Amino acid sequence: MLDNKAITQIKKVLRDSIQNNELAGGNLMIIKGGNEIFYHEDGFADREVKLPIKRDSIFRLYSMTKPITAAAAMILLERGEIELFDPVSKYLPGFKNQRVYEGGALETVRNEVTLKDLLSMTSGLVYPGDHRPGQETGEVFKEIEGRLFTDNPMTTLEAVNKLGKCPLLFHPGTYWEYGTSADVFGAVIEVVSGKSFGEFLRDEIFIPLNMIDTDFWVPEEKRHRLVKTYAADGKGGLTPYAGNHLGINNKMDRKAAFESGGAGLVSTIDDYAKFAKMLMNGGNLEGVQILRSKTVNYLTTAILNSAQQRGFDNWLTFAGHSYGNLMRIMTDCNKAGTLGSVGEYGWDGWLGAYFCNSPKDDLTFLFMMQKTDTGTSSLTRKLRNIIFSVLSD
């Protein structure tokens, strides 16, 4: 259990960060042995009206959507409805006859992108950037955002088939690059299941786990609980951020046509805790089985080869980690920049949402906040270090 000294340190670190304008507010939860042993909230969901963060505050997950997408993929895998060496073009016509931008020119791919490539981020798909694949990807997202509030918003399938027409950064399977792979897998799930991606997640994960506040939008009766997004103002302070990012409507006030498997969900800390506990329990939560234990073992294992790992190693903050199935996995505690244990897995989001499961320690750590360009923050690492120093076996 956490002692009083550790609890005081956690509260102080979070309070200091709020006072230093590193965030407006946040909440965190620690689960040990399947039981919640600590919860704390501090700061504001809306600083302008002094609305405090609460336990039922709703946060935009951004890339913390990805582990849920990976779990959905595993459901289809278990049922024999997909296999990971299937080419993506089997499901999405936009992925036929793909090209790679290499040496300043376009060439035909040597091998097709597979479902396994999507889950390991070895597809060659990218996020918007300065190189040609990034520029063309950026144009797709501009179109998604330009049509968000029209009578003809871009759907998941339309968006992803357009992404398939963008040149890849490298030949599939040869390297690692963070990109739109999870969005593509969301569209594959739509094709295979015959449901929208959101319907599949609700039927197969959210309703069975009683994740009542997790979705691709926030209905009006819940919207007062949606936390405001903030950005650094360049002067050491925070300013409200109202922009849309990666095709996601920041207001979350209408059903999404583009249901982003890489970034689109909102959730609460309690809802995400149910998902995290399900994984920690080998796919089962309180008698509800989402996945089998063998599948969860695969889902939470690093799968990069040495050539692919070189790409992931470019992310210096993830030293001591590898990657697999849309999550980081700790592989070498001595190289990592935070305390932890081998086999720990999880991911974070653009606005600072963060989760990790450490099976060796039977420990789950969840932290929620909403500030642009955050990912895994210095604050999160500080909180982790306090908690793992006390609770690791």
C-alpha positions as CSV (number, residue, x, y, z in Angstrom):
1,M,0.0,0.0,0.0
2,L,1.0,3.6,-0.4
3,D,2.3,5.1,2.8
4,N,1.5,8.7,3.9
5,K,4.9,10.0,2.7
6,A,4.2,8.7,-0.8
7,I,0.7,10.1,-0.8
8,T,2.0,13.5,0.3
9,Q,4.6,13.4,-2.5
10,I,2.1,12.5,-5.2
11,K,-0.2,15.3,-4.2
12,K,2.6,17.8,-4.0
13,V,4.0,17.0,-7.4
14,L,0.6,17.3,-9.0
15,R,-0.2,20.6,-7.2
16,D,3.2,22.1,-8.1
17,S,2.7,21.2,-11.7
18,I,-0.7,22.9,-11.7
19,Q,0.7,26.0,-10.1
20,N,3.5,26.0,-12.7
21,N,0.9,25.9,-15.5
22,E,2.0,22.6,-16.8
23,L,-1.7,21.6,-16.8
24,A,-5.0,23.0,-15.6
25,G,-6.0,19.9,-13.7
26,G,-6.0,16.1,-13.7
27,N,-6.8,12.9,-11.9
28,L,-5.0,9.7,-11.2
29,M,-5.7,6.2,-10.0
30,I,-3.6,3.3,-8.8
31,I,-4.9,-0.2,-8.8
32,K,-2.9,-3.0,-7.0
33,G,-3.9,-6.6,-6.9
34,G,-7.1,-5.8,-8.8
35,N,-8.2,-3.3,-6.1
36,E,-8.2,0.5,-6.3
37,I,-5.8,1.6,-3.6
38,F,-5.5,5.3,-4.4
39,Y,-7.4,8.0,-6.3
40,H,-6.6,11.7,-6.4
41,E,-7.9,14.7,-8.3
42,D,-6.7,18.3,-8.4
43,G,-7.1,21.5,-10.5
44,F,-9.7,22.6,-12.9
45,A,-11.7,21.0,-15.8
46,D,-12.4,24.6,-16.8
47,R,-10.1,27.3,-15.3
48,E,-12.2,30.2,-16.7
49,V,-15.3,29.2,-14.7
50,K,-13.4,27.5,-11.8
51,L,-15.0,24.1,-12.6
52,P,-12.9,21.4,-10.7
53,I,-11.8,18.1,-12.1
54,K,-14.0,15.3,-10.8
55,R,-13.9,11.6,-10.9
56,D,-16.5,11.5,-13.6
57,S,-14.8,14.2,-15.8
58,I,-14.6,13.1,-19.4
59,F,-11.3,13.3,-21.2
60,R,-10.3,13.1,-24.9
61,L,-8.1,10.0,-25.1
62,Y,-6.4,10.7,-28.4
63,S,-3.8,8.0,-28.8
64,M,-4.8,6.2,-25.7
65,T,-7.6,5.0,-28.1
66,K,-5.0,2.8,-29.7
67,P,-4.9,0.0,-27.1
68,I,-8.7,-0.3,-27.3
69,T,-8.4,-0.7,-31.1
70,A,-5.8,-3.3,-30.7
71,A,-8.0,-5.2,-28.2
72,A,-10.9,-5.1,-30.8
73,A,-8.5,-6.5,-33.4
74,M,-7.7,-9.4,-31.1
75,I,-11.4,-10.2,-30.7
76,L,-11.6,-10.8,-34.5
77,L,-8.4,-12.7,-34.4
78,E,-9.8,-15.1,-31.7
79,R,-12.9,-15.7,-33.8
80,G,-10.9,-16.6,-36.9
81,E,-12.4,-13.7,-38.8
82,I,-9.0,-12.2,-39.6
83,E,-5.4,-13.4,-39.6
84,L,-2.5,-11.1,-39.2
85,F,-0.7,-11.8,-42.5
86,D,-3.8,-10.8,-44.5
87,P,-3.0,-7.9,-46.8
88,V,-4.9,-4.7,-45.9
89,S,-6.0,-4.5,-49.5
90,K,-8.2,-7.6,-48.9
91,Y,-10.5,-5.3,-46.9
92,L,-9.8,-1.8,-48.2
93,P,-9.4,-1.1,-51.9
94,G,-7.5,2.1,-51.3
95,F,-4.5,-0.1,-50.3
96,K,-4.1,-1.8,-53.7
97,N,-1.1,-0.8,-55.8
98,Q,0.6,1.2,-53.0
99,R,3.7,3.2,-53.5
100,V,6.7,4.1,-51.4
101,Y,8.5,7.4,-51.4
102,E,12.2,6.4,-51.5
103,G,15.2,8.4,-52.7
104,G,13.1,11.3,-53.8
105,A,10.9,9.1,-56.1
106,L,7.9,6.9,-55.9
107,E,8.2,3.2,-56.4
108,T,5.9,0.2,-56.1
109,V,5.9,-1.5,-52.7
110,R,7.9,-4.7,-52.6
111,N,5.3,-6.3,-50.4
112,E,1.8,-5.3,-49.3
113,V,0.9,-3.8,-45.9
114,T,-0.5,-6.5,-43.7
115,L,-2.7,-6.4,-40.6
116,K,0.4,-7.3,-38.5
117,D,2.2,-4.3,-39.9
118,L,-0.7,-2.1,-38.8
119,L,-0.5,-3.4,-35.2
120,S,3.2,-3.0,-35.0
121,M,3.4,0.4,-36.8
122,T,5.6,-1.1,-39.4
123,S,3.2,-0.3,-42.3
124,G,5.0,2.8,-43.6
125,L,1.9,4.9,-42.9
126,V,2.7,8.2,-41.2
127,Y,1.0,11.2,-39.5
128,P,1.1,14.6,-41.1
129,G,4.7,15.8,-41.6
130,D,7.2,17.6,-43.8
131,H,8.2,14.8,-46.1
132,R,6.0,13.9,-49.0
133,P,4.1,11.0,-47.3
134,G,3.5,13.3,-44.4
135,Q,2.3,16.2,-46.6
136,E,-0.1,14.0,-48.5
137,T,-1.4,12.5,-45.3
138,G,-1.8,16.0,-43.9
139,E,-4.0,16.9,-46.9
140,V,-6.3,14.0,-46.1
141,F,-6.7,15.2,-42.5
142,K,-7.3,18.8,-43.7
143,E,-10.2,17.4,-45.8
144,I,-11.6,15.4,-42.9
145,E,-11.5,18.5,-40.7
146,G,-12.9,20.7,-43.5
147,R,-15.9,18.5,-43.8
148,L,-16.5,17.9,-40.1
149,F,-19.5,20.2,-39.8
150,T,-20.9,19.9,-43.2
151,D,-23.8,17.7,-44.5
152,N,-21.2,15.4,-46.0
153,P,-18.6,14.5,-43.3
154,M,-15.9,12.1,-44.2
155,T,-16.6,8.5,-43.0
156,T,-14.1,6.1,-41.5
157,L,-14.0,4.0,-44.7
158,E,-13.6,7.0,-47.0
159,A,-10.9,8.6,-44.9
160,V,-8.9,5.4,-44.6
161,N,-9.1,4.5,-48.2
162,K,-7.8,8.0,-49.0
163,L,-4.9,7.4,-46.6
164,G,-4.1,4.2,-48.5
165,K,-3.5,6.3,-51.6
166,C,-0.8,8.3,-49.8
167,P,2.8,7.2,-50.4
168,L,4.4,5.2,-47.7
169,L,7.6,6.3,-45.9
170,F,9.2,2.9,-46.3
171,H,8.5,-0.6,-47.6
172,P,6.1,-2.3,-45.2
173,G,7.7,-4.4,-42.5
174,T,11.2,-2.9,-42.9
175,Y,11.1,-0.2,-40.2
176,W,8.9,1.5,-37.5
177,E,7.2,4.8,-37.7
178,Y,4.3,6.2,-35.7
179,G,1.3,6.9,-37.9
180,T,-2.2,6.2,-39.0
181,S,-2.1,2.4,-38.7
182,A,-4.7,2.2,-35.9
183,D,-7.1,4.3,-37.9
184,V,-6.8,1.9,-40.8
185,F,-7.4,-1.1,-38.5
186,G,-10.6,0.6,-37.3
187,A,-11.8,0.6,-40.9
188,V,-10.8,-3.1,-41.3
189,I,-12.9,-3.9,-38.3
190,E,-15.9,-2.1,-39.9
191,V,-15.5,-4.2,-43.1
192,V,-15.1,-7.5,-41.3
193,S,-17.9,-7.0,-38.7
194,G,-20.4,-5.3,-40.9
195,K,-20.8,-2.6,-38.2
196,S,-19.5,0.8,-37.7
197,F,-16.3,0.8,-35.7
198,G,-18.1,2.6,-32.8
199,E,-20.9,0.0,-32.8
200,F,-18.4,-2.8,-32.7
201,L,-16.6,-1.3,-29.8
202,R,-19.8,-0.6,-27.9
203,D,-21.2,-4.2,-28.5
204,E,-17.9,-6.0,-27.8
205,I,-16.1,-3.9,-25.2
206,F,-17.9,-0.9,-23.8
207,I,-21.3,-2.4,-23.0
208,P,-19.9,-5.7,-21.6
209,L,-17.4,-3.8,-19.4
210,N,-20.0,-1.2,-18.4
211,M,-17.8,1.6,-19.8
212,I,-20.7,4.0,-19.8
213,D,-18.9,7.2,-20.7
214,T,-16.6,5.9,-23.5
215,D,-17.5,6.8,-27.1
216,F,-16.6,8.8,-30.1
217,W,-18.7,11.8,-29.0
218,V,-20.3,13.2,-25.9
219,P,-24.1,13.6,-25.8
220,E,-25.6,16.8,-24.6
221,E,-26.6,15.5,-21.1
222,K,-22.9,14.7,-20.4
223,R,-21.2,17.6,-22.1
224,H,-20.8,19.6,-18.9
225,R,-18.4,16.9,-17.7
226,L,-16.1,17.2,-20.8
227,V,-12.8,18.8,-19.7
228,K,-11.6,21.9,-21.5
229,T,-8.5,21.5,-23.6
230,Y,-5.5,23.9,-23.0
231,A,-2.3,24.8,-24.8
232,A,0.9,26.5,-23.7
233,D,0.6,30.3,-24.4
234,G,4.4,30.7,-25.0
235,K,4.6,32.9,-21.9
236,G,4.7,30.3,-19.2
237,G,0.9,30.1,-18.9
238,L,-2.0,28.2,-20.4
239,T,-4.7,29.3,-22.9
240,P,-7.8,27.5,-24.0
241,Y,-7.5,25.4,-27.2
242,A,-10.5,25.1,-29.4
243,G,-8.9,23.6,-32.5
244,N,-9.6,20.3,-34.1
245,H,-6.8,17.8,-34.4
246,L,-6.3,14.7,-36.6
247,G,-9.8,14.8,-37.8
248,I,-11.3,15.0,-34.2
249,N,-14.0,17.5,-33.3
250,N,-12.6,19.2,-30.2
251,K,-16.2,19.9,-28.9
252,M,-17.2,16.3,-29.2
253,D,-20.7,17.6,-29.6
254,R,-21.9,15.4,-32.5
255,K,-21.7,11.8,-33.6
256,A,-18.4,11.3,-35.5
257,A,-18.6,10.1,-39.1
258,F,-14.8,9.4,-39.0
259,E,-14.4,7.2,-36.0
260,S,-10.6,7.3,-35.5
261,G,-9.1,4.1,-34.2
262,G,-5.9,6.0,-33.4
263,A,-7.3,9.1,-31.6
264,G,-11.1,9.4,-31.5
265,L,-12.4,8.2,-28.1
266,V,-13.4,10.0,-25.0
267,S,-13.5,8.3,-21.6
268,T,-13.3,8.7,-17.8
269,I,-10.7,7.4,-15.5
270,D,-13.1,4.8,-14.1
271,D,-14.1,3.6,-17.6
272,Y,-10.5,3.2,-18.7
273,A,-9.7,1.4,-15.4
274,K,-12.2,-1.3,-16.4
275,F,-10.5,-1.8,-19.7
276,A,-7.0,-1.9,-18.0
277,K,-8.2,-4.3,-15.3
278,M,-9.7,-6.6,-18.0
279,L,-6.3,-6.9,-19.7
280,M,-4.6,-7.4,-16.3
281,N,-7.0,-10.2,-15.5
282,G,-6.2,-12.0,-18.7
283,G,-9.2,-10.7,-20.7
284,N,-11.8,-11.2,-18.0
285,L,-13.5,-8.6,-15.7
286,E,-15.9,-9.7,-13.0
287,G,-17.0,-12.8,-15.0
288,V,-17.2,-11.0,-18.3
289,Q,-14.7,-12.4,-20.8
290,I,-13.6,-10.1,-23.6
291,L,-10.5,-12.0,-24.6
292,R,-8.8,-15.2,-23.6
293,S,-5.6,-15.2,-21.7
294,K,-3.4,-16.5,-24.5
295,T,-4.6,-13.6,-26.7
296,V,-3.9,-11.0,-24.0
297,N,-0.4,-12.5,-23.7
298,Y,0.1,-11.9,-27.4
299,L,-1.5,-8.5,-27.3
300,T,0.9,-7.3,-24.6
301,T,4.1,-8.7,-26.0
302,A,6.8,-6.8,-28.0
303,I,6.8,-7.9,-31.6
304,L,9.4,-5.7,-33.4
305,N,12.5,-7.3,-35.1
306,S,15.9,-5.6,-34.8
307,A,15.5,-3.5,-38.0
308,Q,12.0,-2.3,-36.9
309,Q,13.3,-1.6,-33.4
310,R,15.8,0.9,-34.7
311,G,12.8,3.1,-35.8
312,F,11.3,2.9,-32.3
313,D,14.6,3.6,-30.7
314,N,14.5,7.1,-32.3
315,W,11.9,7.9,-29.6
316,L,14.5,8.6,-26.8
317,T,11.9,8.9,-24.1
318,F,11.1,5.2,-24.7
319,A,14.6,3.9,-24.2
320,G,14.4,0.5,-22.6
321,H,11.1,-0.3,-24.4
322,S,9.9,-2.0,-27.5
323,Y,6.5,-2.0,-29.2
324,G,3.7,-4.3,-30.2
325,N,0.0,-4.2,-30.9
326,L,-0.2,-0.4,-30.6
327,M,1.5,-0.3,-27.2
328,R,4.9,0.2,-25.6
329,I,6.4,-2.7,-23.7
330,M,9.2,-2.3,-21.2
331,T,12.1,-4.6,-22.1
332,D,15.1,-3.3,-20.1
333,C,14.6,-1.5,-16.9
334,N,18.2,-0.3,-16.7
335,K,17.9,1.6,-20.0
336,A,14.4,3.1,-19.3
337,G,14.1,6.6,-18.1
338,T,11.5,5.7,-15.4
339,L,11.2,3.1,-12.7
340,G,9.2,0.1,-13.8
341,S,9.3,-3.6,-14.5
342,V,10.0,-5.8,-17.5
343,G,6.7,-6.6,-19.3
344,E,5.0,-3.4,-18.3
345,Y,2.8,-2.1,-21.2
346,G,0.5,0.8,-22.1
347,W,0.3,4.0,-24.1
348,D,-0.4,7.7,-23.8
349,G,-2.3,10.5,-25.7
350,W,-1.6,13.8,-27.4
351,L,-3.4,15.6,-24.5
352,G,-1.6,13.7,-21.7
353,A,-3.9,10.8,-20.9
354,Y,-1.7,7.9,-19.8
355,F,-2.0,4.3,-18.7
356,C,0.3,1.4,-17.9
357,N,-0.2,-2.1,-16.6
358,S,2.6,-3.9,-14.9
359,P,1.8,-7.6,-14.6
360,K,4.9,-8.4,-12.6
361,D,3.8,-5.9,-9.9
362,D,0.0,-6.5,-10.4
363,L,-0.1,-2.7,-10.7
364,T,-2.2,-0.3,-12.9
365,F,-1.4,3.4,-13.1
366,L,-3.8,5.8,-14.8
367,F,-3.5,9.6,-15.3
368,M,-5.8,12.0,-17.1
369,M,-5.2,15.6,-18.2
370,Q,-5.9,17.7,-21.3
371,K,-3.0,19.8,-22.7
372,T,-1.9,19.8,-26.3
373,D,1.4,18.2,-27.4
374,T,1.8,16.4,-24.1
375,G,2.1,12.6,-24.6
376,T,4.1,11.2,-21.7
377,S,4.9,14.3,-19.7
378,S,7.6,15.0,-17.1
379,L,4.8,15.1,-14.6
380,T,3.7,11.6,-15.5
381,R,7.2,10.3,-15.1
382,K,7.5,11.9,-11.7
383,L,4.3,10.4,-10.5
384,R,5.3,7.0,-11.9
385,N,8.6,7.1,-10.1
386,I,7.0,7.8,-6.8
387,I,4.4,5.0,-7.3
388,F,6.8,2.3,-8.7
389,S,9.4,3.0,-6.0
390,V,6.9,2.1,-3.4
391,L,4.7,-0.5,-5.0
392,S,7.0,-2.6,-7.2
393,D,7.7,-6.1,-6.0
